[in-house]
Each structure stands twice: as C-alpha cells, then as structure tokens.
Amino acid sequence: MTAFRPVTLAHRFAAKLIDPGDCCVDATVGNGNDTVFLARRVGKAGRVLGFDVQKRAIASTQRKLRERGLDERVLLQLEGHENVGRRLKALGWSGIRIAMFNLGYLPGSDKRVVTRGDTTLSALGSCSEALLPRGAISIVGYRGHRGGGEEYDAVWHWASQLDSSRYMVMRYERGSATAPVFIWIEKKAQRHKGTKAQRHKANGVKEYRKLIDWKKRIYLVGKY
C-alpha cells in the first residue's frame, strides 16, 4: 500500500468529510494550497475562513483564488489564527467541518516568522469547540526548525488529553525524529443504533485504513 506525505494525508482525510455548503477554516494560509483545496471542496454555497500574519501569504493566496474563480468563497484575515474564535462568532457560523493547520514557517520567506505553541493551542481550542459532529482538525507539524519541536510537543500533549468520548485522535509519523508529523482529530458523531456498517461510518477508525499504511508508525488515543 502506498504511504503518503502528511500534507497529502490531510487532504485525503478531509476530502472524505467535506460536503458542498460546509464552512471550513485554514488556520495557516501560507502558500494557499490548503485554502484552494478547501474552497474547491465546499463549493459555491460553502465558505472558508483563512488566517495568516504575512501580507505576502495573503496576497499570493488571494491571487491563486482569483485565478481559479474561488475568491468569493474565501474570507482571508491578515492576523493570527488565535483570533479564530472571535471571527467565527462574528460570522455566526453554526459550526465548522474542517480546520487545517500546517505549522512552521512559509517556505521561501523569513524563517524567523513561525507559528508558536501558545497561539496555536489557542486556535486549536477554539476550532475543537466549533467542530460539527464528524468535523475534524488536521495538523501537519514540523520539528526540524528552531522552536518546531517544542511547538509539536505542546500540540501533541494537548491533542492526547482530549476527551476520547468526544474526539478520535490519531498520529501518523515515519522517518527521523525531525520528520513532519500528521495529527488528525475528529469529533465523534452521536452514538446511534443501526447496522454495524452504519456505526463504523459514524464513529470508526477502520474507514481510514484504505488511506494510510498501517504498518507504519500509527498512534491512536483511546480505544476504537
């Protein structure tokens, strides 16, 4: 079975959950690839809220969206993602389907401008509370740059402490100790009666087996 890069996994996992008309968050706009992906998936009736602290990132992403006819689906904010809770409240969205975090620094830019553990945890907390049932947060963490390891450790500690009755948490990693790591946090649907297949679809891990190589290093929090 093919093993995928963490960013590819994030897109494949998210694609399984997003429906046309959904609202999503790109917490780290960067080069705009995640923003474009989300804008395409939510369709004309959906919306994406994006954050970045660098004008360069916002401008280049706005250009990408405009070139693809997706700009009307996206609200870009030139500010830190720690403000996501306030912005979601102002928008009046009933909830979000996906929040994507691609941590670290913008490739090709000033490597001193990086995401930080304190603001990232604030944003993650707001997004986790805003998730719809079967909504999810994808996190791609980078440990190779200065401060990256500390941020990743803080993020994983937070994720691993989430209530396992409400959230499914998994981590995928391979390679060296500084290789990127993929974390997936999915809010469970309410338990319901039905066939075994229906219950697995609502609250299971098994559906993801087709997307990743389970012989690699996988860590699950809780019992599923």
Secondary structure, DSSP 8 states (H G I E B T S, - for coil): -----HHHHHHHHHHHH--TT-EEEES--TTSHHHHHHHHHH-TT-EEEEEES-HHHHHHHHHHHHHTT-GGGEEEEEB-GGGHHHHHHHHT-S-EEEEEEE-SB-TTS-TT-B--HHHHHHHHHHHHHHEEEEEEEEEEE--SSTTHHHHHHHHHHHHHTS-TTTEEEEEEE-SSTTS-EEEEEEE------S-HHHHHHHH-SGGGGGTS-TTSEEEEES--
